[in-house]
Amino acid sequence: MYNLSMKKLLFAFLLLFLLFISTIIFNQENIMKPTTRLLQDYHYDWLEHPLEHGMNIKKCLSKNETPYLLVSQNKSKGLSKRQRLLAKQLGDLKPKAHKGVLVLLHGKNGRKEDLLPVAERYVSLGFSCILIDLPHHGESKVKSVYYGTKKYEQHYVDEVLDDVSKYISIDEPLYMWGMSLGGAFAITNVAHSKHRFKAMVLVATFDRLDVVLKRKSVSIFGGLFGELLYHGLEKSLALFYDFHPSHANSVKIAETITIPLYMVHGKKDKLISYQQGKKLFEAFASKEKEFYLDVEGDHHNILVTGHEFYKESGLFLLGEIK
């Protein structure tokens, strides 16, 4: 009877251990090799009918095979529905004639085409937009993403700008825009760029990756088990990928950045808390910066709430509001 009980106990322990290891491996692969999102039907609407959206779209591949889109305004069919709405929101606030290059970086599990509706608004303000697939996203052939901690990731945008100079002048003012993971890439690329960026917009961006991962683990699995899983995940990432989540520290980098900054975060964001966004915002050395807390926003709807985000961020980038 005693031996039978011990066998059951050992079996239960082994089962729990295998579950523990499987959970770590699953999350590890999801972190380093996010599921590649395929093109959606609405993407094809922009790609196949760009003039209906008031834009030209050029599909490009850099020397290092980084996929990106170059988007500019085309008024041959007039303003699109979204562009007319933005014009209505601007009202009598007509921005001065402007030329500039705005780099747009998508979030985790996204792809550059997700930002075509975003570019549609900004091109109507005079920007040329560059939409880039982040490592291991979209059509990127890079096998893993290291959250901006690798040297090549820190110069990821510069490499694309070198390529895009074949098509447009990059002597125009440069601006950066990033959402979530794209925000982390935006910060590290601005900090390491050979170019001078004039201003930056960040959407739902985290302060530290380790804080995000630990918070998510605890919220799903509870305090004790969640903590154990996170510490196991840390060790596994270090062993198999030579990656340390604590090194993806946007707060530390933000302390070196002084350019004007506009940040927006959703109060209902459960993936990256708005407190994390506010902590990141406060770390920036920028003298000119603005933080907007969207009470309706969560991590996924932040760009489509009642907040006139494109008007406010666009005017901020253009230096029309202080």
Secondary structure, 3 states (H helix, E strand, C coil): CHHHHHHHHHHHHHHHHHHHHHHHHHHHHHHHCCCCCCCCHHHHHHHHCHHHHCEEEEEEECCCCCEEEEEEECCCCCCCHHHHHHHHHHCCCCCCCCCEEEEEECCCCCCHHHHHHHHHHHHCCCEEEEEECCCCCCCCCCCCCCCCCCHHHHCHHHHHHHHHCCCCCCCCCEEEEEECHHHHHHHHHHHHCCCCEEEEEEECCCCEHHHHHHHHHHHHHCHHHHHHHHHHHHHHHHHHHCCCHHHCEHHHHHCCCCCCEEEEEECCCCCCCHHHHHHHHHHCCCCCEEEEEECCCCCCCCCCCCCCHHHHHHHHHCCCCC
